[in-house]
Amino acid sequence: MHPLPRHIDLPDLAATERFAAVLAGLARPGDAVLLEGPLGAGKTALARAFLRAVTGDPALEVPSPTFTLVQEYETKLGIVRHFDLWRLDGPGGLEELGWDEARDGIVLVEWPERLGALRPADAMVVTLTPLEGDARRAELSGWEDRLFAEKLFA
């Protein structure tokens, strides 16, 4: 087994979209995908591409849930909820957002540090670091059995 986290360099938006499609193909109901990184790192772009892949709709309208805090999508894998916790002070407000029910499906979470003790231990964590232009580096931890089976790190 390789030590984690591992990283993948994503030279442009198209590479980020392809990577998101791979993650979407590995996702299962009950999964959490936690997207970390500074403002402008590409968290929403990755989430948008993930949602388009998992719905099979490349033109799917995917607004940032910065103001609504959560958006819900019907997919072939069931309900996927996209959370943006930037404006949330901490885990206290998650109950109002339906966090417990959301965990039955797939959750994509931007700004997961605001989850506190509700942070799923078995999540896929993608930490994005902006590089030059649209390039970014994705550091990955979690889903070791699926990632290595997919040969992302062969």
Phi and psi restraints in degrees (value plus and minus 20) as a CYANA .aco file:
   2 HIS   PHI    -100.4   -60.4
   2 HIS   PSI     125.6   165.6
   3 PRO   PHI     -88.5   -48.5
   3 PRO   PSI     123.7   163.7
   4 LEU   PHI    -132.3   -92.3
   4 LEU   PSI     137.2   177.2
   5 PRO   PHI     -96.8   -56.8
   5 PRO   PSI     137.8   177.8
   6 ARG   PHI    -129.8   -89.8
   6 ARG   PSI     146.5   186.5
   7 HIS   PHI    -154.8  -114.8
   7 HIS   PSI     135.4   175.4
   8 ILE   PHI    -153.3  -113.3
   8 ILE   PSI     109.7   149.7
   9 ASP   PHI    -107.3   -67.3
   9 ASP   PSI     110.3   150.3
  10 LEU   PHI    -135.1   -95.1
  10 LEU   PSI      80.6   120.6
  11 PRO   PHI     -90.7   -50.7
  11 PRO   PSI     -39.8     0.2
  12 ASP   PHI    -178.0  -138.0
  12 ASP   PSI     158.0   198.0
  13 LEU   PHI     -81.1   -41.1
  13 LEU   PSI     -58.0   -18.0
  14 ALA   PHI     -81.2   -41.2
  14 ALA   PSI     -59.4   -19.4
  15 ALA   PHI     -87.2   -47.2
  15 ALA   PSI     -59.0   -19.0
  16 THR   PHI     -82.1   -42.1
  16 THR   PSI     -62.2   -22.2
  17 GLU   PHI     -85.2   -45.2
  17 GLU   PSI     -60.3   -20.3
  18 ARG   PHI     -84.8   -44.8
  18 ARG   PSI     -62.5   -22.5
  19 PHE   PHI     -82.3   -42.3
  19 PHE   PSI     -63.1   -23.1
  20 ALA   PHI     -81.3   -41.3
  20 ALA   PSI     -57.6   -17.6
  21 ALA   PHI     -85.6   -45.6
  21 ALA   PSI     -57.2   -17.2
  22 VAL   PHI     -83.5   -43.5
  22 VAL   PSI     -66.9   -26.9
  23 LEU   PHI     -79.6   -39.6
  23 LEU   PSI     -62.9   -22.9
  24 ALA   PHI     -80.6   -40.6
  24 ALA   PSI     -57.5   -17.5
  25 GLY   PHI     -89.4   -49.4
  25 GLY   PSI     -41.5    -1.5
  26 LEU   PHI    -112.8   -72.8
  26 LEU   PSI     -35.9     4.1
  27 ALA   PHI     -91.2   -51.2
  27 ALA   PSI     129.2   169.2
  28 ARG   PHI    -156.2  -116.2
  28 ARG   PSI     134.8   174.8
  29 PRO   PHI     -73.8   -33.8
  29 PRO   PSI     118.1   158.1
  30 GLY   PHI      75.9   115.9
  30 GLY   PSI     -27.3    12.7
  31 ASP   PHI    -101.9   -61.9
  31 ASP   PSI     133.2   173.2
  32 ALA   PHI    -143.3  -103.3
  32 ALA   PSI     114.1   154.1
  33 VAL   PHI    -137.1   -97.1
  33 VAL   PSI      93.7   133.7
  34 LEU   PHI    -122.3   -82.3
  34 LEU   PSI     102.7   142.7
  35 LEU   PHI    -127.1   -87.1
  35 LEU   PSI      92.0   132.0
  36 GLU   PHI    -132.0   -92.0
  36 GLU   PSI     137.9   177.9
  37 GLY   PHI     122.6   162.6
  37 GLY   PSI     144.6   184.6
  38 PRO   PHI     -91.2   -51.2
  38 PRO   PSI     149.7   189.7
  39 LEU   PHI     -73.4   -33.4
  39 LEU   PSI     115.9   155.9
  40 GLY   PHI      61.4   101.4
  40 GLY   PSI     -12.3    27.7
  41 ALA   PHI     -98.7   -58.7
  41 ALA   PSI     -35.9     4.1
  42 GLY   PHI      89.6   129.6
  42 GLY   PSI      -5.2    34.8
  43 LYS   PHI     -80.2   -40.2
  43 LYS   PSI     -67.9   -27.9
  44 THR   PHI     -88.3   -48.3
  44 THR   PSI     -57.2   -17.2
  45 ALA   PHI     -81.9   -41.9
  45 ALA   PSI     -62.5   -22.5
  46 LEU   PHI     -86.0   -46.0
  46 LEU   PSI     -64.5   -24.5
  47 ALA   PHI     -81.4   -41.4
  47 ALA   PSI     -63.0   -23.0
  48 ARG   PHI     -80.4   -40.4
  48 ARG   PSI     -66.0   -26.0
  49 ALA   PHI     -86.3   -46.3
  49 ALA   PSI     -58.7   -18.7
  50 PHE   PHI     -78.8   -38.8
  50 PHE   PSI     -69.2   -29.2
  51 LEU   PHI     -85.5   -45.5
  51 LEU   PSI     -59.2   -19.2
  52 ARG   PHI     -84.4   -44.4
  52 ARG   PSI     -58.9   -18.9
  53 ALA   PHI     -89.0   -49.0
  53 ALA   PSI     -64.8   -24.8
  54 VAL   PHI     -93.8   -53.8
  54 VAL   PSI     -42.2    -2.2
  55 THR   PHI    -110.1   -70.1
  55 THR   PSI     -36.4     3.6
  56 GLY   PHI      55.0    95.0
  56 GLY   PSI      -2.4    37.6
  57 ASP   PHI    -140.0  -100.0
  57 ASP   PSI      77.6   117.6
  58 PRO   PHI     -86.6   -46.6
  58 PRO   PSI     -33.4     6.6
  59 ALA   PHI    -125.6   -85.6
  59 ALA   PSI      -9.8    30.2
  60 LEU   PHI     -73.8   -33.8
  60 LEU   PSI     110.3   150.3
  61 GLU   PHI     -94.1   -54.1
  61 GLU   PSI      98.0   138.0
  62 VAL   PHI    -147.7  -107.7
  62 VAL   PSI      67.2   107.2
  63 PRO   PHI     -92.6   -52.6
  63 PRO   PSI     132.7   172.7
  64 SER   PHI     -88.7   -48.7
  64 SER   PSI     111.8   151.8
  65 PRO   PHI    -104.5   -64.5
  65 PRO   PSI       8.2    48.2
  66 THR   PHI     -76.2   -36.2
  66 THR   PSI     -60.0   -20.0
  67 PHE   PHI    -115.0   -75.0
  67 PHE   PSI     -52.5   -12.5
  68 THR   PHI    -104.0   -64.0
  68 THR   PSI     -37.3     2.7
  69 LEU   PHI      53.6    93.6
  69 LEU   PSI     -50.2   -10.2
  70 VAL   PHI    -169.8  -129.8
  70 VAL   PSI     120.0   160.0
  71 GLN   PHI    -145.3  -105.3
  71 GLN   PSI     124.9   164.9
  72 GLU   PHI    -137.0   -97.0
  72 GLU   PSI     119.8   159.8
  73 TYR   PHI    -153.3  -113.3
  73 TYR   PSI     114.8   154.8
  74 GLU   PHI    -102.2   -62.2
  74 GLU   PSI     109.3   149.3
  75 THR   PHI    -156.0  -116.0
  75 THR   PSI     155.1   195.1
  76 LYS   PHI     -86.5   -46.5
  76 LYS   PSI     -37.4     2.6
  77 LEU   PHI    -119.2   -79.2
  77 LEU   PSI     -13.7    26.3
  78 GLY   PHI      83.9   123.9
  78 GLY   PSI    -178.8  -138.8
  79 ILE   PHI     -97.2   -57.2
  79 ILE   PSI     112.3   152.3
  80 VAL   PHI    -136.9   -96.9
  80 VAL   PSI     108.5   148.5
  81 ARG   PHI    -133.2   -93.2
  81 ARG   PSI     110.9   150.9
  82 HIS   PHI    -125.5   -85.5
  82 HIS   PSI      92.1   132.1
  83 PHE   PHI    -122.4   -82.4
  83 PHE   PSI     116.6   156.6
  84 ASP   PHI    -141.2  -101.2
  84 ASP   PSI      87.0   127.0
  85 LEU   PHI    -115.7   -75.7
  85 LEU   PSI      -6.0    34.0
  86 TRP   PHI     -71.2   -31.2
  86 TRP   PSI     -64.1   -24.1
  87 ARG   PHI    -109.2   -69.2
  87 ARG   PSI     -20.3    19.7
  88 LEU   PHI    -105.2   -65.2
  88 LEU   PSI     113.6   153.6
  89 ASP   PHI     -93.7   -53.7
  89 ASP   PSI     -45.9    -5.9
  90 GLY   PHI     155.7   195.7
  90 GLY   PSI    -190.0  -150.0
  91 PRO   PHI     -88.4   -48.4
  91 PRO   PSI     -34.3     5.7
  92 GLY   PHI     -77.2   -37.2
  92 GLY   PSI     -58.7   -18.7
  93 GLY   PHI     -98.9   -58.9
  93 GLY   PSI     -26.2    13.8
  94 LEU   PHI     -88.1   -48.1
  94 LEU   PSI     -50.9   -10.9
  95 GLU   PHI     -80.9   -40.9
  95 GLU   PSI     -62.4   -22.4
  96 GLU   PHI     -83.5   -43.5
  96 GLU   PSI     -48.3    -8.3
  97 LEU   PHI    -104.1   -64.1
  97 LEU   PSI     -21.5    18.5
  98 GLY   PHI      59.2    99.2
  98 GLY   PSI      13.2    53.2
  99 TRP   PHI     -76.6   -36.6
  99 TRP   PSI     -66.8   -26.8
 100 ASP   PHI     -81.5   -41.5
 100 ASP   PSI     -63.5   -23.5
 101 GLU   PHI     -87.9   -47.9
 101 GLU   PSI     -56.9   -16.9
 102 ALA   PHI     -81.1   -41.1
 102 ALA   PSI     -51.0   -11.0
 103 ARG   PHI     -87.9   -47.9
 103 ARG   PSI     -31.6     8.4
 104 ASP   PHI     -91.8   -51.8
 104 ASP   PSI     -48.4    -8.4
 105 GLY   PHI    -121.0   -81.0
 105 GLY   PSI    -165.9  -125.9
 106 ILE   PHI    -128.0   -88.0
 106 ILE   PSI     117.0   157.0
 107 VAL   PHI    -138.5   -98.5
 107 VAL   PSI     114.9   154.9
 108 LEU   PHI    -128.6   -88.6
 108 LEU   PSI     106.9   146.9
 109 VAL   PHI    -148.4  -108.4
 109 VAL   PSI      97.6   137.6
 110 GLU   PHI    -111.2   -71.2
 110 GLU   PSI     120.9   160.9
 111 TRP   PHI      43.7    83.7
 111 TRP   PSI      31.2    71.2
 112 PRO   PHI     -87.5   -47.5
 112 PRO   PSI     -33.3     6.7
 113 GLU   PHI     -80.6   -40.6
 113 GLU   PSI     -39.3     0.7
 114 ARG   PHI    -101.2   -61.2
 114 ARG   PSI     -21.9    18.1
 115 LEU   PHI     -94.3   -54.3
 115 LEU   PSI     -45.5    -5.5
 116 GLY   PHI      37.5    77.5
 116 GLY   PSI    -151.3  -111.3
 117 ALA   PHI     -89.0   -49.0
 117 ALA   PSI     -32.3     7.7
 118 LEU   PHI    -103.6   -63.6
 118 LEU   PSI     -21.1    18.9
 119 ARG   PHI     -83.6   -43.6
 119 ARG   PSI     101.1   141.1
 120 PRO   PHI     -87.5   -47.5
 120 PRO   PSI     108.8   148.8
 121 ALA   PHI     -88.4   -48.4
 121 ALA   PSI     -46.3    -6.3
 122 ASP   PHI    -118.3   -78.3
 122 ASP   PSI      -0.1    39.9
 123 ALA   PHI     -95.0   -55.0
 123 ALA   PSI     137.3   177.3
 124 MET   PHI    -105.8   -65.8
 124 MET   PSI     102.3   142.3
 125 VAL   PHI    -128.8   -88.8
 125 VAL   PSI     103.8   143.8
 126 VAL   PHI    -136.6   -96.6
 126 VAL   PSI      92.4   132.4
 127 THR   PHI    -123.7   -83.7
 127 THR   PSI      96.1   136.1
 128 LEU   PHI    -118.1   -78.1
 128 LEU   PSI     113.7   153.7
 129 THR   PHI    -141.4  -101.4
 129 THR   PSI     101.0   141.0
 130 PRO   PHI     -87.5   -47.5
 130 PRO   PSI     121.2   161.2
 131 LEU   PHI    -136.0   -96.0
 131 LEU   PSI    -170.0  -130.0
 132 GLU   PHI     -96.0   -56.0
 132 GLU   PSI     120.9   160.9
 133 GLY   PHI      40.7    80.7
 133 GLY   PSI    -150.3  -110.3
 134 ASP   PHI    -110.2   -70.2
 134 ASP   PSI     -15.6    24.4
 135 ALA   PHI     -94.4   -54.4
 135 ALA   PSI     129.7   169.7
 136 ARG   PHI    -173.3  -133.3
 136 ARG   PSI     140.3   180.3
 137 ARG   PHI    -131.5   -91.5
 137 ARG   PSI     114.4   154.4
 138 ALA   PHI    -129.1   -89.1
 138 ALA   PSI      96.1   136.1
 139 GLU   PHI    -113.5   -73.5
 139 GLU   PSI     109.8   149.8
 140 LEU   PHI    -137.8   -97.8
 140 LEU   PSI     119.6   159.6
 141 SER   PHI    -164.6  -124.6
 141 SER   PSI     127.1   167.1
 142 GLY   PHI      81.7   121.7
 142 GLY   PSI     148.7   188.7
 143 TRP   PHI      30.6    70.6
 143 TRP   PSI      15.9    55.9
 144 GLU   PHI     -72.6   -32.6
 144 GLU   PSI     -62.8   -22.8
 145 ASP   PHI     -83.0   -43.0
 145 ASP   PSI     -59.2   -19.2
 146 ARG   PHI     -96.5   -56.5
 146 ARG   PSI     -61.4   -21.4
 147 LEU   PHI     -84.2   -44.2
 147 LEU   PSI     -62.3   -22.3
 148 PHE   PHI     -94.4   -54.4
 148 PHE   PSI     -51.8   -11.8
 149 ALA   PHI     -85.6   -45.6
 149 ALA   PSI     -52.7   -12.7
 150 GLU   PHI     -97.7   -57.7
 150 GLU   PSI     -30.2     9.8
 151 LYS   PHI      44.6    84.6
 151 LYS   PSI      11.3    51.3
 152 LEU   PHI     -85.7   -45.7
 152 LEU   PSI     -47.3    -7.3
 153 PHE   PHI    -145.2  -105.2
 153 PHE   PSI      19.8    59.8
